[in-house]
Amino acid sequence: MTRPNGRTVRDLRRENRTAVLRRLYFDGPMSRFSLGPATGLSSGSVSNVVAELVAEGLVEEAGSVESAGGRPRILLRVAPSGGRMIGVDVGETRVRIELFDLTLTELARAERPLSPSAEGGERYDVGVVVDHIREGIAEVLRTAEVPAGTLLGVGVGVPGIVEHPPAGSSGDDGGGAVVHGQTIGWDAVPLERLLREAVDLPPEVPYRIDNGAQTLGQAEMWFGAGRGAASAVVVLFGSGVGACVTTDPLGPGRALEWGHLKVRVRGRRCRCGARGCLEAYAGAAALLERWREAGGEPPAGAGEEAALAAMAAAARPADGGAPDPAALAVLEETAEYLGAGFADLINLFQPERILVGGWAGLLLGPRFLADVEEHARAYALAYPAARVALGMGTLGPDAVTVGAASLPLADFFARGGRREEPGPVGEAPAWAETVRERTAR
């Protein structure tokens, strides 16, 4: 049956289920009595929807509270066992795979180190990455013994630009998301198709692939330091540099190739091939290269993360000893480059917050963020600079995998908790409206 406004009864039922699920997810536990005014549904509709969700194992009781008279009210919450999601972080030093329950509590994880291919440079073999994901997914599913039919999807965060060809367009070959990762040597890699061919999962399990900075930003906006902000830029600082700008608290955000903003004409050669990119001065790989050029000596045989930790410790020793002048000079110069890059973000987007994440950001931020902020405010226009707060992300090294896992979760809730075909890629989930209301309060 179709209503005068074009919505069917099925549409209304899905919207009612989504309204209840989203309130319980972000504001729960709540009683049936509280769900009525919170969702705008009648008590009868709330009772019907809750009964369905409880019967399907998506909602469960979570204790009780005293009422203003009469019997205590039963509290409800989203059931952690109601579904599973996998989040994958294809970083530039490792692939991390994590399995989560419906409330994004980690159930299992697997990690595989990444090294440049035999061709040299920063090129990472696509087949190796796909194998790591395949093996990691099999490992976490085996470790946690996931019941059949409970896996809601796989979300993947990757370096580079992710193309989602519209269905039926000239670029759509039916293979799904394509990755353009210039700095790691990926040229139009059909990653979704490769994963579907390699990974032993039922064909109905959806994949959601997006830029790693974008999944980091989504995680921090929904569950971390971005909560409550109307707009934010979340920076991913690792081997390279990226960012996600969000002007809608629960929208999908937009990945920015911020690391390839030019900070110096005819400057250092970047991994992308151009000169003068911010990443050529501020990415972890560039920092270590500049330290060596200045006479620094990273630990022999150390990986990138261990080497950067040694550089940070040499620049500002925890014991108060004399700093390594070369390391300190490079990091102080980098703080100014980053400050200039932050100023561009402030002037362009006028965000309420700028948040720093990524493994290198988490390592260096506590030591150098105050310096970066000083330069950012000096280079930015006074009005937006006075209204932005700079800080660290709060979700730690797992933020990209959490954000990746939230992609299929958003689809699932937008469908009212039903396992059906996912909606259009990049479309803000319907349940985002709750958090828009919540953050506006």
C-alpha positions as CSV (number, residue, x, y, z in Angstrom):
1,M,0.0,0.0,0.0
2,T,1.3,3.4,-1.0
3,R,0.5,6.5,1.0
4,P,-0.2,9.9,-0.6
5,N,3.4,11.1,0.1
6,G,4.8,8.1,-1.8
7,R,5.9,6.1,1.3
8,T,4.6,2.6,1.6
9,V,3.6,0.8,4.9
10,R,6.9,-1.0,4.6
11,D,8.8,2.3,4.5
12,L,7.0,3.5,7.6
13,R,7.8,0.3,9.5
14,R,11.5,0.5,8.5
15,E,11.6,4.2,9.6
16,N,10.0,3.3,13.0
17,R,12.5,0.5,13.5
18,T,15.4,2.8,12.6
19,A,14.1,5.5,15.0
20,V,14.0,3.0,17.9
21,L,17.3,1.4,17.1
22,R,19.2,4.7,16.7
23,R,17.8,6.1,20.0
24,L,18.7,3.0,21.9
25,Y,22.2,2.9,20.3
26,F,23.2,6.5,21.1
27,D,21.0,7.3,24.1
28,G,20.2,4.0,25.7
29,P,19.4,2.2,27.8
30,M,15.9,3.7,27.7
31,S,12.5,2.5,28.8
32,R,9.5,2.1,26.4
33,F,8.0,5.1,28.1
34,S,11.0,7.3,27.3
35,L,11.2,6.0,23.7
36,G,7.8,7.5,22.8
37,P,8.7,11.2,23.1
38,A,12.3,10.5,22.0
39,T,11.2,9.0,18.7
40,G,7.9,10.8,18.2
41,L,6.1,7.4,18.0
42,S,2.9,6.4,19.7
43,S,3.1,4.0,22.7
44,G,1.5,1.4,20.6
45,S,4.0,1.8,17.8
46,V,6.9,1.7,20.3
47,S,5.5,-1.5,21.8
48,N,5.1,-3.2,18.4
49,V,8.6,-2.2,17.2
50,V,10.3,-3.2,20.4
51,A,8.5,-6.6,20.4
52,E,9.8,-7.2,16.9
53,L,13.4,-6.2,17.7
54,V,13.5,-8.2,20.9
55,A,12.1,-11.3,19.0
56,E,14.9,-10.8,16.4
57,G,17.6,-10.5,19.0
58,L,18.5,-6.9,18.2
59,V,17.2,-5.4,21.5
60,E,17.4,-6.8,25.0
61,E,16.4,-5.8,28.5
62,A,19.1,-4.0,30.6
63,G,17.7,-3.7,34.1
64,S,15.0,-1.4,35.4
65,V,14.4,2.1,37.0
66,E,11.9,3.2,39.5
67,S,8.9,5.1,38.1
68,A,7.0,8.0,39.6
69,G,4.4,5.5,40.7
70,G,3.6,2.0,39.9
71,R,5.9,-0.7,38.8
72,P,9.6,-0.1,37.8
73,R,10.2,0.6,34.1
74,I,12.2,-2.0,32.2
75,L,15.2,-0.5,30.4
76,L,16.1,-1.6,26.9
77,R,19.4,-1.5,24.9
78,V,20.8,-2.7,21.6
79,A,21.9,-6.3,22.1
80,P,25.6,-6.7,21.5
81,S,25.0,-10.2,20.1
82,G,22.6,-8.9,17.5
83,G,25.2,-8.7,14.8
84,R,28.9,-8.7,13.9
85,M,31.0,-6.3,11.8
86,I,34.5,-6.5,10.5
87,G,36.7,-3.4,10.2
88,V,39.9,-3.4,8.2
89,D,42.7,-0.8,8.2
90,V,45.0,-1.1,5.2
91,G,47.7,1.2,6.6
92,E,51.2,1.7,5.2
93,T,53.0,-0.3,7.8
94,R,50.4,-3.1,8.5
95,V,47.0,-4.4,7.8
96,R,44.8,-4.6,10.9
97,I,41.6,-6.6,10.9
98,E,39.1,-6.4,13.8
99,L,35.8,-8.2,14.5
100,F,33.2,-6.2,16.5
101,D,29.8,-7.0,18.0
102,L,26.8,-4.7,17.4
103,T,27.9,-2.2,20.0
104,L,31.5,-2.0,18.5
105,T,33.1,-3.9,21.3
106,E,36.2,-5.8,19.9
107,L,35.8,-9.5,19.8
108,A,39.0,-10.5,17.9
109,R,41.8,-9.0,15.9
110,A,44.6,-10.0,13.5
111,E,47.5,-7.9,12.2
112,R,49.9,-8.5,9.3
113,P,53.0,-6.3,8.7
114,L,53.4,-4.6,5.3
115,S,56.7,-4.0,3.5
116,P,57.5,-2.4,0.1
117,S,57.4,-4.8,-2.8
118,A,60.4,-6.2,-4.4
119,E,60.1,-3.4,-7.0
120,G,61.3,-1.0,-4.4
121,G,60.0,2.4,-3.3
122,E,56.6,2.7,-1.7
123,R,54.8,0.2,-3.9
124,Y,52.7,-2.3,-2.0
125,D,51.8,-5.5,-3.8
126,V,48.0,-5.7,-4.2
127,G,48.0,-9.5,-4.0
128,V,49.8,-9.4,-0.7
129,V,47.4,-6.9,0.8
130,V,44.4,-9.0,-0.4
131,D,45.9,-12.2,1.1
132,H,46.5,-10.4,4.4
133,I,42.9,-9.3,4.5
134,R,41.7,-12.8,3.5
135,E,43.8,-14.5,6.2
136,G,42.9,-11.9,8.8
137,I,39.2,-12.2,8.2
138,A,39.4,-16.0,8.4
139,E,41.4,-15.7,11.6
140,V,39.0,-13.4,13.5
141,L,35.9,-15.3,12.4
142,R,37.5,-18.5,13.6
143,T,38.7,-17.0,16.9
144,A,35.3,-15.6,17.8
145,E,33.2,-18.4,16.3
146,V,30.7,-16.1,14.6
147,P,27.3,-17.6,14.3
148,A,26.0,-18.1,10.7
149,G,24.0,-15.2,9.4
150,T,25.2,-12.6,12.0
151,L,28.0,-10.9,9.9
152,L,26.5,-7.6,8.8
153,G,29.4,-6.5,6.5
154,V,33.0,-5.7,6.1
155,G,34.3,-2.1,6.2
156,V,37.7,-1.3,4.8
157,G,39.8,1.9,5.2
158,V,42.6,2.4,2.5
159,P,45.1,5.0,1.5
160,G,44.2,7.0,-1.6
161,I,41.1,8.1,-3.4
162,V,38.2,5.6,-3.5
163,E,35.9,5.6,-6.5
164,H,32.4,4.2,-6.3
165,P,31.1,4.0,-9.9
166,P,27.4,4.6,-9.9
167,A,25.4,1.5,-11.0
168,G,24.9,1.5,-14.7
169,S,27.5,4.2,-15.4
170,S,30.2,3.7,-18.0
171,G,32.7,3.1,-15.2
172,D,30.6,0.4,-13.5
173,D,31.9,-3.0,-14.4
174,G,30.0,-4.6,-11.5
175,G,33.2,-4.9,-9.4
176,G,32.4,-2.2,-6.9
177,A,34.9,0.2,-5.3
178,V,38.1,1.1,-7.1
179,V,41.2,2.5,-5.3
180,H,43.5,5.1,-6.7
181,G,46.5,5.0,-4.3
182,Q,49.2,6.9,-6.1
183,T,51.6,7.1,-3.2
184,I,51.6,3.3,-2.8
185,G,51.6,2.5,-6.5
186,W,47.9,1.5,-6.8
187,D,46.4,2.6,-10.1
188,A,42.7,1.9,-10.4
189,V,42.8,-1.2,-8.2
190,P,39.4,-3.0,-8.2
191,L,39.8,-3.8,-4.5
192,E,36.1,-4.8,-3.8
193,R,36.1,-7.3,-6.7
194,L,39.4,-8.8,-5.6
195,L,38.2,-9.2,-2.1
196,R,35.0,-10.8,-3.2
197,E,36.9,-13.3,-5.3
198,A,39.5,-14.1,-2.5
199,V,37.6,-14.0,0.7
200,D,35.4,-16.9,1.7
201,L,32.3,-15.1,2.7
202,P,28.6,-15.4,1.6
203,P,27.9,-13.3,-1.5
204,E,25.3,-11.3,0.4
205,V,27.8,-9.9,2.9
206,P,28.3,-6.3,1.8
207,Y,31.7,-4.6,1.6
208,R,32.1,-0.9,2.3
209,I,35.5,0.6,1.2
210,D,36.5,4.2,1.9
211,N,39.6,6.3,2.5
212,G,41.3,5.6,5.8
213,A,41.2,9.2,6.9
214,Q,37.5,9.3,6.2
215,T,36.8,6.2,8.4
216,L,39.0,7.7,11.1
217,G,37.0,10.9,10.9
218,Q,33.7,9.0,11.1
219,A,34.9,7.1,14.2
220,E,36.0,10.2,16.0
221,M,32.8,12.1,15.1
222,W,30.5,9.3,16.2
223,F,32.3,7.8,19.2
224,G,35.4,9.9,20.0
225,A,36.6,13.5,20.4
226,G,34.3,14.8,17.7
227,R,31.1,14.0,19.6
228,G,29.0,17.1,20.0
229,A,30.8,19.1,17.3
230,A,28.8,20.5,14.4
231,S,31.8,20.4,12.1
232,A,35.4,19.1,12.4
233,V,38.4,18.2,10.4
234,V,40.1,15.0,11.5
235,V,43.7,14.6,10.5
236,L,45.4,11.2,9.9
237,F,49.1,11.5,10.4
238,G,51.1,8.4,9.5
239,S,53.6,7.4,6.9
240,G,51.7,10.0,4.8
241,V,49.2,12.7,5.7
242,G,45.4,12.8,5.1
243,A,42.3,14.4,6.5
244,C,38.5,14.1,6.6
245,V,36.2,17.2,6.8
246,T,32.8,16.7,8.3
247,T,30.1,19.4,8.3
248,D,27.3,17.0,9.4
249,P,27.9,15.2,12.7
250,L,26.6,11.9,11.3
251,G,27.1,12.4,7.6
252,P,29.7,10.3,5.8
253,G,32.4,13.1,5.8
254,R,34.7,13.9,2.9
255,A,38.2,12.7,2.5
256,L,40.8,15.4,1.7
257,E,44.2,14.7,0.0
258,W,45.5,17.3,2.4
259,G,49.0,15.9,2.4
260,H,49.4,17.0,-1.2
261,L,48.6,20.6,-0.5
262,K,51.6,22.6,-1.6
263,V,53.6,24.3,1.2
264,R,56.7,25.1,-0.8
265,V,57.2,26.0,-4.4
266,R,59.8,23.8,-6.0
267,G,60.2,22.1,-2.7
268,R,61.1,18.5,-1.8
269,R,59.9,15.7,-4.0
270,C,56.8,13.9,-2.6
271,R,56.0,10.3,-2.9
272,C,53.2,11.3,-5.3
273,G,55.8,12.6,-7.7
274,A,55.1,16.3,-7.3
275,R,57.2,18.8,-5.4
276,G,56.5,20.8,-2.3
277,C,53.7,18.7,-0.8
278,L,53.0,18.9,2.9
279,E,53.5,15.2,3.0
280,A,57.1,15.6,1.8
281,Y,57.8,17.5,5.0
282,A,55.4,16.2,7.6
283,G,54.8,12.5,6.7
284,A,56.6,10.0,9.0
285,A,58.7,8.7,6.1
286,A,59.7,12.2,5.2
287,L,60.5,13.1,8.8
288,L,62.9,10.2,9.1
289,E,64.5,11.0,5.7
290,R,65.1,14.6,6.7
291,W,66.6,13.5,10.1
292,R,69.1,11.3,8.3
293,E,70.0,14.2,5.9
294,A,70.6,16.4,9.0
295,G,73.0,13.8,10.5
296,G,70.6,11.9,12.6
297,E,71.0,8.1,13.1
298,P,67.7,6.1,13.4
299,P,68.2,2.7,15.1
300,A,69.7,0.2,12.7
301,G,67.0,-2.2,11.4
302,A,64.2,-0.4,13.1
303,G,60.8,-0.2,11.4
304,E,59.2,3.1,10.6
305,E,57.2,3.4,13.8
306,A,60.1,2.4,16.1
307,A,62.4,4.8,14.2
308,L,60.0,7.7,14.6
309,A,59.6,7.0,18.3
310,A,63.4,7.1,18.6
311,M,63.5,10.4,16.8
312,A,60.8,11.9,19.1
313,A,62.7,10.7,22.1
314,A,66.0,12.1,20.8
315,A,64.4,15.5,20.2
316,R,62.8,15.8,23.6
317,P,64.2,13.2,26.0
318,A,61.9,12.1,28.7
319,D,64.7,12.3,31.3
320,G,65.3,15.9,30.6
321,G,68.7,15.2,29.0
322,A,70.2,17.2,26.1
323,P,68.2,16.9,22.9
324,D,69.6,15.7,19.6
325,P,69.8,19.1,17.8
326,A,69.2,17.6,14.4
327,A,66.0,15.7,15.5
328,L,64.7,18.8,17.4
329,A,65.3,21.1,14.4
330,V,63.5,18.8,12.0
331,L,60.5,18.4,14.3
332,E,60.3,22.1,15.1
333,E,60.4,23.0,11.4
334,T,57.7,20.3,10.8
335,A,55.5,21.8,13.4
336,E,55.6,25.1,11.4
337,Y,54.7,23.3,8.2
338,L,51.9,21.5,9.9
339,G,50.7,24.8,11.5
340,A,50.6,26.3,8.0
341,G,48.6,23.3,6.8
342,F,46.2,23.6,9.7
343,A,45.8,27.3,8.9
344,D,44.6,26.4,5.4
345,L,42.1,24.0,6.9
346,I,40.9,26.7,9.3
347,N,40.6,29.3,6.5
348,L,38.9,26.9,4.0
349,F,36.4,25.1,6.2
350,Q,36.2,27.2,9.5
351,P,35.7,24.0,11.5
352,E,34.7,23.9,15.2
353,R,37.4,21.4,15.9
354,I,40.6,20.0,14.3
355,L,41.6,16.6,15.7
356,V,44.8,14.7,15.2
357,G,44.9,10.9,14.8
358,G,46.9,8.2,13.1
359,W,49.9,6.3,14.6
360,A,52.4,9.1,14.0
361,G,50.0,11.8,15.2
362,L,49.3,9.8,18.4
363,L,53.1,9.5,18.9
364,L,54.1,13.1,18.2
365,G,51.0,15.0,19.1
366,P,51.4,15.1,22.9
367,R,54.9,16.5,22.4
368,F,54.4,18.9,19.6
369,L,50.7,19.8,19.2
370,A,51.1,23.0,21.2
371,D,53.8,24.2,18.8
372,V,51.6,23.3,15.8
373,E,48.7,25.2,17.3
374,E,50.8,28.3,17.9
375,H,51.8,28.3,14.2
376,A,48.3,27.5,13.0
377,R,46.8,30.5,14.8
378,A,49.5,32.8,13.6
379,Y,49.0,31.8,9.9
380,A,45.2,31.5,9.9
381,L,42.7,34.4,9.7
382,A,41.9,35.7,13.1
383,Y,38.1,35.2,13.2
384,P,38.0,31.4,12.3
385,A,41.2,30.8,14.3
386,A,39.6,32.2,17.4
387,R,36.7,29.8,17.1
388,V,38.5,26.5,16.5
389,A,39.7,24.0,19.1
390,L,42.7,21.8,18.3
391,G,43.1,18.5,20.1
392,M,44.0,14.8,19.9
393,G,41.7,12.1,18.8
394,T,40.6,9.8,21.6
395,L,40.1,6.4,20.0
396,G,43.8,5.5,19.6
397,P,45.3,3.3,17.0
398,D,42.1,1.4,16.4
399,A,40.1,4.4,15.2
400,V,40.4,3.5,11.5
401,T,39.1,0.0,12.0
402,V,36.3,1.2,14.3
403,G,35.3,3.7,11.6
404,A,35.5,1.1,8.9
405,A,33.2,-1.3,10.9
406,S,30.7,1.6,11.4
407,L,30.1,1.7,7.6
408,P,28.1,-1.6,7.4
409,L,26.6,-0.8,10.8
410,A,25.2,2.5,9.4
411,D,23.7,0.6,6.5
412,F,22.2,-1.9,8.8
413,F,20.5,0.6,11.0
414,A,19.3,2.7,8.0
415,R,17.4,-0.5,6.9
416,G,15.8,-0.7,10.2
417,G,18.0,-3.6,11.3
418,R,17.0,-5.8,8.4
419,R,19.6,-7.8,6.4
420,E,18.7,-6.5,2.9
421,E,20.5,-4.9,0.1
422,P,22.6,-1.9,1.2
423,G,21.6,1.6,0.2
424,P,23.6,4.0,-2.1
425,V,27.2,4.4,-1.2
426,G,28.1,7.7,0.4
427,E,24.5,8.5,1.4
428,A,24.1,9.8,4.9
429,P,22.4,7.1,7.0
430,A,18.8,7.8,8.0
431,W,19.6,7.3,11.7
432,A,22.0,10.3,11.5
433,E,19.1,12.5,12.4
434,T,19.1,11.4,16.0
435,V,22.7,12.5,16.5
436,R,22.1,15.8,14.7
437,E,19.4,16.5,17.3
438,R,21.4,15.2,20.1
439,T,24.5,17.3,19.3
440,A,22.4,20.3,18.8
441,R,21.2,20.2,22.4
